[in-house]
Amino acid sequence: MIFKFTHTIKMDWMLPGIAHTGKRVEIPLVAIVRFRGRKLAHEHIYWDQASVLVQLGLSAVETLPVAGVESARKVLDPNLPSNPLTNRAV
């Protein structure tokens, strides 16, 4: 799924100790959920933390192999390039 939010509140579960920035974030998020009968047994939620930090201006995208909002856009549009980060290595 694509998780979109504007960072207007403190979000300790995703950004511990970071005050709100007011910036918009879009990231692909994967949730693996297991049920036993009708009850939730467990869930695991995964996202690219580096992409979040880049979009909030808390990490330099130029010096690290990190995609920002592009990773979420790629999930929605399969025609976009798969890994433009490889272009930086050349």
N, CA, C and O atoms as a GROMACS GRO file, in nm:
protein
  360
    1MET      N    1   0.085  -0.117   0.000
    1MET     CA    2   0.000   0.000   0.000
    1MET      C    3   0.089   0.124   0.000
    1MET      O    4   0.207   0.115   0.034
    2ILE      N    5   0.034   0.236  -0.038
    2ILE     CA    6   0.106   0.363  -0.030
    2ILE      C    7   0.055   0.437   0.093
    2ILE      O    8  -0.065   0.462   0.107
    3PHE      N    9   0.146   0.470   0.180
    3PHE     CA   10   0.114   0.542   0.304
    3PHE      C   11   0.152   0.688   0.282
    3PHE      O   12   0.268   0.720   0.261
    4LYS      N   13   0.052   0.776   0.288
    4LYS     CA   14   0.074   0.920   0.266
    4LYS      C   15   0.034   0.996   0.391
    4LYS      O   16  -0.069   0.970   0.452
    5PHE      N   17   0.119   1.092   0.429
    5PHE     CA   18   0.084   1.176   0.543
    5PHE      C   19   0.162   1.306   0.538
    5PHE      O   20   0.266   1.317   0.472
    6THR      N   21   0.111   1.404   0.608
    6THR     CA   22   0.184   1.528   0.631
    6THR      C   23   0.230   1.522   0.776
    6THR      O   24   0.149   1.502   0.866
    7HIS      N   25   0.357   1.541   0.797
    7HIS     CA   26   0.418   1.525   0.929
    7HIS      C   27   0.387   1.647   1.018
    7HIS      O   28   0.471   1.735   1.037
    8THR      N   29   0.265   1.649   1.071
    8THR     CA   30   0.219   1.762   1.152
    8THR      C   31   0.214   1.732   1.302
    8THR      O   32   0.186   1.820   1.383
    9ILE      N   33   0.242   1.607   1.338
    9ILE     CA   34   0.243   1.568   1.479
    9ILE      C   35   0.366   1.483   1.506
    9ILE      O   36   0.430   1.433   1.413
   10LYS      N   37   0.400   1.467   1.632
   10LYS     CA   38   0.508   1.377   1.671
   10LYS      C   39   0.461   1.234   1.648
   10LYS      O   40   0.351   1.197   1.690
   11MET      N   41   0.544   1.153   1.581
   11MET     CA   42   0.507   1.015   1.546
   11MET      C   43   0.615   0.921   1.599
   11MET      O   44   0.699   0.874   1.522
   12ASP      N   45   0.613   0.894   1.728
   12ASP     CA   46   0.719   0.814   1.788
   12ASP      C   47   0.729   0.673   1.731
   12ASP      O   48   0.837   0.614   1.732
   13TRP      N   49   0.620   0.618   1.681
   13TRP     CA   50   0.625   0.483   1.626
   13TRP      C   51   0.703   0.478   1.494
   13TRP      O   52   0.758   0.373   1.459
   14MET      N   53   0.709   0.590   1.421
   14MET     CA   54   0.783   0.593   1.295
   14MET      C   55   0.907   0.680   1.303
   14MET      O   56   1.010   0.649   1.243
   15LEU      N   57   0.898   0.790   1.376
   15LEU     CA   58   1.006   0.888   1.384
   15LEU      C   59   1.034   0.925   1.530
   15LEU      O   60   1.005   1.037   1.572
   16PRO      N   61   1.089   0.832   1.606
   16PRO     CA   62   1.108   0.858   1.749
   16PRO      C   63   1.199   0.978   1.774
   16PRO      O   64   1.309   0.988   1.718
   17GLY      N   65   1.151   1.069   1.858
   17GLY     CA   66   1.230   1.185   1.898
   17GLY      C   67   1.240   1.296   1.796
   17GLY      O   68   1.315   1.392   1.817
   18ILE      N   69   1.167   1.286   1.685
   18ILE     CA   70   1.173   1.389   1.581
   18ILE      C   71   1.047   1.474   1.585
   18ILE      O   72   0.936   1.423   1.572
   19ALA      N   73   1.066   1.604   1.605
   19ALA     CA   74   0.952   1.697   1.607
   19ALA      C   75   0.892   1.706   1.467
   19ALA      O   76   0.958   1.680   1.367
   20HIS      N   77   0.765   1.745   1.462
   20HIS     CA   78   0.697   1.753   1.332
   20HIS      C   79   0.768   1.854   1.242
   20HIS      O   80   0.819   1.955   1.288
   21THR      N   81   0.768   1.822   1.112
   21THR     CA   82   0.836   1.905   1.013
   21THR      C   83   0.738   1.978   0.922
   21THR      O   84   0.776   2.074   0.855
   22GLY      N   85   0.613   1.934   0.919
   22GLY     CA   86   0.515   1.993   0.829
   22GLY      C   87   0.530   1.947   0.685
   22GLY      O   88   0.460   1.997   0.597
   23LYS      N   89   0.620   1.852   0.660
   23LYS     CA   90   0.645   1.807   0.523
   23LYS      C   91   0.560   1.684   0.489
   23LYS      O   92   0.520   1.607   0.575
   24ARG      N   93   0.535   1.670   0.360
   24ARG     CA   94   0.454   1.560   0.306
   24ARG      C   95   0.543   1.440   0.280
   24ARG      O   96   0.656   1.455   0.235
   25VAL      N   97   0.492   1.320   0.309
   25VAL     CA   98   0.566   1.195   0.289
   25VAL      C   99   0.475   1.096   0.217
   25VAL      O  100   0.356   1.086   0.246
   26GLU      N  101   0.534   1.024   0.122
   26GLU     CA  102   0.466   0.914   0.054
   26GLU      C  103   0.564   0.799   0.047
   26GLU      O  104   0.673   0.812  -0.010
   27ILE      N  105   0.525   0.684   0.105
   27ILE     CA  106   0.613   0.567   0.104
   27ILE      C  107   0.532   0.441   0.078
   27ILE      O  108   0.416   0.430   0.118
   28PRO      N  109   0.597   0.344   0.011
   28PRO     CA  110   0.534   0.212   0.005
   28PRO      C  111   0.543   0.149   0.144
   28PRO      O  112   0.645   0.161   0.212
   29LEU      N  113   0.438   0.083   0.185
   29LEU     CA  114   0.434   0.018   0.315
   29LEU      C  115   0.380  -0.122   0.295
   29LEU      O  116   0.280  -0.142   0.225
   30VAL      N  117   0.445  -0.219   0.356
   30VAL     CA  118   0.403  -0.358   0.345
   30VAL      C  119   0.358  -0.405   0.482
   30VAL      O  120   0.428  -0.387   0.581
   31ALA      N  121   0.241  -0.464   0.488
   31ALA     CA  122   0.191  -0.521   0.613
   31ALA      C  123   0.166  -0.671   0.592
   31ALA      O  124   0.094  -0.712   0.501
   32ILE      N  125   0.226  -0.750   0.677
   32ILE     CA  126   0.204  -0.894   0.675
   32ILE      C  127   0.125  -0.926   0.802
   32ILE      O  128   0.172  -0.905   0.913
   33VAL      N  129   0.006  -0.978   0.782
   33VAL     CA  130  -0.087  -0.999   0.892
   33VAL      C  131  -0.129  -1.146   0.894
   33VAL      O  132  -0.160  -1.204   0.790
   34ARG      N  133  -0.129  -1.204   1.013
   34ARG     CA  134  -0.174  -1.342   1.025
   34ARG      C  135  -0.293  -1.348   1.121
   34ARG      O  136  -0.293  -1.288   1.228
   35PHE      N  137  -0.391  -1.423   1.079
   35PHE     CA  138  -0.509  -1.445   1.161
   35PHE      C  139  -0.514  -1.591   1.203
   35PHE      O  140  -0.471  -1.680   1.128
   36ARG      N  141  -0.565  -1.615   1.320
   36ARG     CA  142  -0.598  -1.750   1.367
   36ARG      C  143  -0.748  -1.747   1.393
   36ARG      O  144  -0.795  -1.688   1.490
   37GLY      N  145  -0.819  -1.812   1.306
   37GLY     CA  146  -0.964  -1.802   1.314
   37GLY      C  147  -1.005  -1.660   1.281
   37GLY      O  148  -0.970  -1.608   1.176
   38ARG      N  149  -1.079  -1.598   1.370
   38ARG     CA  150  -1.124  -1.461   1.349
   38ARG      C  151  -1.041  -1.360   1.427
   38ARG      O  152  -1.075  -1.242   1.431
   39LYS      N  153  -0.931  -1.406   1.489
   39LYS     CA  154  -0.848  -1.317   1.572
   39LYS      C  155  -0.715  -1.287   1.506
   39LYS      O  156  -0.656  -1.372   1.439
   40LEU      N  157  -0.668  -1.166   1.526
   40LEU     CA  158  -0.537  -1.125   1.477
   40LEU      C  159  -0.430  -1.194   1.560
   40LEU      O  160  -0.426  -1.178   1.682
   41ALA      N  161  -0.343  -1.269   1.495
   41ALA     CA  162  -0.236  -1.340   1.566
   41ALA      C  163  -0.110  -1.253   1.574
   41ALA      O  164  -0.049  -1.243   1.680
   42HIS      N  165  -0.071  -1.191   1.464
   42HIS     CA  166   0.043  -1.098   1.464
   42HIS      C  167   0.044  -1.017   1.336
   42HIS      O  168  -0.021  -1.051   1.238
   43GLU      N  169   0.121  -0.908   1.340
   43GLU     CA  170   0.139  -0.827   1.220
   43GLU      C  171   0.281  -0.773   1.218
   43GLU      O  172   0.340  -0.745   1.322
   44HIS      N  173   0.332  -0.760   1.099
   44HIS     CA  174   0.465  -0.703   1.076
   44HIS      C  175   0.448  -0.595   0.970
   44HIS      O  176   0.390  -0.619   0.864
   45ILE      N  177   0.497  -0.477   0.999
   45ILE     CA  178   0.483  -0.364   0.907
   45ILE      C  179   0.624  -0.318   0.868
   45ILE      O  180   0.709  -0.295   0.954
   46TYR      N  181   0.646  -0.305   0.738
   46TYR     CA  182   0.777  -0.268   0.685
   46TYR      C  183   0.767  -0.146   0.596
   46TYR      O  184   0.670  -0.129   0.522
   47TRP      N  185   0.869  -0.058   0.605
   47TRP     CA  186   0.880   0.057   0.516
   47TRP      C  187   1.027   0.096   0.508
   47TRP      O  188   1.109   0.052   0.589
   48ASP      N  189   1.059   0.178   0.412
   48ASP     CA  190   1.196   0.225   0.391
   48ASP      C  191   1.216   0.353   0.472
   48ASP      O  192   1.174   0.461   0.431
   49GLN      N  193   1.279   0.340   0.587
   49GLN     CA  194   1.298   0.453   0.677
   49GLN      C  195   1.384   0.562   0.613
   49GLN      O  196   1.362   0.681   0.636
   50ALA      N  197   1.482   0.523   0.533
   50ALA     CA  198   1.567   0.622   0.467
   50ALA      C  199   1.485   0.711   0.374
   50ALA      O  200   1.510   0.831   0.366
   51SER      N  201   1.389   0.653   0.304
   51SER     CA  202   1.302   0.732   0.216
   51SER      C  203   1.222   0.834   0.296
   51SER      O  204   1.202   0.946   0.252
   52VAL      N  205   1.176   0.794   0.413
   52VAL     CA  206   1.103   0.887   0.500
   52VAL      C  207   1.193   1.003   0.540
   52VAL      O  208   1.152   1.119   0.532
   53LEU      N  209   1.315   0.972   0.584
   53LEU     CA  210   1.407   1.076   0.630
   53LEU      C  211   1.446   1.172   0.518
   53LEU      O  212   1.460   1.292   0.541
   54VAL      N  213   1.463   1.120   0.395
   54VAL     CA  214   1.494   1.205   0.280
   54VAL      C  215   1.378   1.302   0.254
   54VAL      O  216   1.401   1.421   0.231
   55GLN      N  217   1.256   1.251   0.256
   55GLN     CA  218   1.140   1.336   0.227
   55GLN      C  219   1.117   1.442   0.334
   55GLN      O  220   1.058   1.546   0.307
   56LEU      N  221   1.163   1.415   0.455
   56LEU     CA  222   1.150   1.514   0.562
   56LEU      C  223   1.268   1.610   0.567
   56LEU      O  224   1.272   1.702   0.650
   57GLY      N  225   1.365   1.590   0.477
   57GLY     CA  226   1.482   1.677   0.475
   57GLY      C  227   1.581   1.647   0.586
   57GLY      O  228   1.661   1.733   0.622
   58LEU      N  229   1.576   1.526   0.640
   58LEU     CA  230   1.663   1.488   0.752
   58LEU      C  231   1.780   1.400   0.709
   58LEU      O  232   1.860   1.359   0.793
   59SER      N  233   1.791   1.371   0.579
   59SER     CA  234   1.900   1.293   0.525
   59SER      C  235   1.928   1.341   0.383
   59SER      O  236   1.836   1.380   0.311
   60ALA      N  237   2.053   1.338   0.346
   60ALA     CA  238   2.093   1.389   0.214
   60ALA      C  239   2.082   1.280   0.109
   60ALA      O  240   2.154   1.181   0.114
   61VAL      N  241   1.992   1.298   0.015
   61VAL     CA  242   1.970   1.200  -0.091
   61VAL      C  243   2.089   1.195  -0.188
   61VAL      O  244   2.111   1.092  -0.252
   62GLU      N  245   2.163   1.302  -0.199
   62GLU     CA  246   2.273   1.308  -0.296
   62GLU      C  247   2.389   1.217  -0.256
   62GLU      O  248   2.463   1.170  -0.343
   63THR      N  249   2.407   1.191  -0.128
   63THR     CA  250   2.524   1.116  -0.083
   63THR      C  251   2.493   0.971  -0.046
   63THR      O  252   2.586   0.895  -0.018
   64LEU      N  253   2.367   0.932  -0.047
   64LEU     CA  254   2.330   0.796  -0.008
   64LEU      C  255   2.247   0.730  -0.119
   64LEU      O  256   2.179   0.799  -0.194
   65PRO      N  257   2.253   0.597  -0.129
   65PRO     CA  258   2.171   0.527  -0.229
   65PRO      C  259   2.027   0.512  -0.179
   65PRO      O  260   1.982   0.403  -0.144
   66VAL      N  261   1.956   0.624  -0.177
   66VAL     CA  262   1.822   0.629  -0.120
   66VAL      C  263   1.728   0.696  -0.219
   66VAL      O  264   1.761   0.797  -0.280
   67ALA      N  265   1.610   0.638  -0.234
   67ALA     CA  266   1.505   0.701  -0.314
   67ALA      C  267   1.411   0.773  -0.219
   67ALA      O  268   1.393   0.730  -0.105
   68GLY      N  269   1.352   0.879  -0.265
   68GLY     CA  270   1.254   0.950  -0.184
   68GLY      C  271   1.115   0.908  -0.225
   68GLY      O  272   1.082   0.790  -0.224
   69VAL      N  273   1.034   1.005  -0.263
   69VAL     CA  274   0.896   0.979  -0.304
   69VAL      C  275   0.891   0.892  -0.430
   69VAL      O  276   0.788   0.832  -0.459
   70GLU      N  277   1.001   0.886  -0.504
   70GLU     CA  278   1.004   0.805  -0.627
   70GLU      C  279   0.970   0.659  -0.601
   70GLU      O  280   0.911   0.593  -0.687
   71SER      N  281   1.005   0.607  -0.485
   71SER     CA  282   0.975   0.466  -0.457
   71SER      C  283   0.825   0.442  -0.449
   71SER      O  284   0.776   0.339  -0.495
   72ALA      N  285   0.751   0.535  -0.392
   72ALA     CA  286   0.605   0.522  -0.387
   72ALA      C  287   0.544   0.539  -0.526
   72ALA      O  288   0.450   0.468  -0.562
   73ARG      N  289   0.598   0.632  -0.603
   73ARG     CA  290   0.546   0.655  -0.737
   73ARG      C  291   0.567   0.534  -0.827
   73ARG      O  292   0.483   0.503  -0.912
   74LYS      N  293   0.680   0.463  -0.808
   74LYS     CA  294   0.709   0.344  -0.888
   74LYS      C  295   0.607   0.234  -0.860
   74LYS      O  296   0.568   0.162  -0.952
   75VAL      N  297   0.563   0.219  -0.737
   75VAL     CA  298   0.462   0.120  -0.703
   75VAL      C  299   0.333   0.145  -0.781
   75VAL      O  300   0.265   0.052  -0.823
   76LEU      N  301   0.300   0.272  -0.798
   76LEU     CA  302   0.176   0.309  -0.866
   76LEU      C  303   0.188   0.309  -1.018
   76LEU      O  304   0.088   0.293  -1.088
   77ASP      N  305   0.311   0.326  -1.070
   77ASP     CA  306   0.330   0.334  -1.214
   77ASP      C  307   0.443   0.242  -1.259
   77ASP      O  308   0.560   0.279  -1.248
   78PRO      N  309   0.410   0.123  -1.310
   78PRO     CA  310   0.514   0.029  -1.350
   78PRO      C  311   0.599   0.075  -1.469
   78PRO      O  312   0.700   0.012  -1.499
   79ASN      N  313   0.561   0.183  -1.536
   79ASN     CA  314   0.638   0.233  -1.649
   79ASN      C  315   0.756   0.320  -1.606
   79ASN      O  316   0.843   0.351  -1.687
   80LEU      N  317   0.760   0.360  -1.479
   80LEU     CA  318   0.873   0.438  -1.430
   80LEU      C  319   0.997   0.350  -1.420
   80LEU      O  320   0.984   0.228  -1.407
   81PRO      N  321   1.117   0.409  -1.427
   81PRO     CA  322   1.239   0.327  -1.417
   81PRO      C  323   1.244   0.253  -1.283
   81PRO      O  324   1.200   0.305  -1.180
   82SER      N  325   1.296   0.131  -1.287
   82SER     CA  326   1.298   0.048  -1.166
   82SER      C  327   1.402   0.092  -1.065
   82SER      O  328   1.374   0.091  -0.945
   83ASN      N  329   1.519   0.130  -1.110
   83ASN     CA  330   1.623   0.166  -1.014
   83ASN      C  331   1.710   0.278  -1.067
   83ASN      O  332   1.821   0.252  -1.114
   84PRO      N  333   1.664   0.402  -1.061
   84PRO     CA  334   1.745   0.512  -1.111
   84PRO      C  335   1.870   0.537  -1.028
   84PRO      O  336   1.957   0.614  -1.069
   85LEU      N  337   1.880   0.474  -0.910
   85LEU     CA  338   1.999   0.493  -0.827
   85LEU      C  339   2.124   0.438  -0.894
   85LEU      O  340   2.235   0.484  -0.865
   86THR      N  341   2.108   0.339  -0.982
   86THR     CA  342   2.224   0.284  -1.049
   86THR      C  343   2.289   0.387  -1.141
   86THR      O  344   2.408   0.375  -1.171
   87ASN      N  345   2.216   0.487  -1.185
   87ASN     CA  346   2.273   0.591  -1.271
   87ASN      C  347   2.378   0.671  -1.197
   87ASN      O  348   2.470   0.724  -1.259
   88ARG      N  349   2.367   0.683  -1.066
   88ARG     CA  350   2.465   0.759  -0.987
   88ARG      C  351   2.599   0.688  -0.980
   88ARG      O  352   2.702   0.754  -0.964
   89ALA      N  353   2.600   0.558  -0.993
   89ALA     CA  354   2.724   0.480  -0.980
   89ALA      C  355   2.816   0.497  -1.099
   89ALA      O  356   2.936   0.469  -1.090
   90VAL      N  357   2.762   0.542  -1.210
   90VAL     CA  358   2.841   0.554  -1.334
   90VAL      C  359   2.930   0.677  -1.329
   90VAL      O  360   3.003   0.703  -1.424
   0.00000   0.00000   0.00000
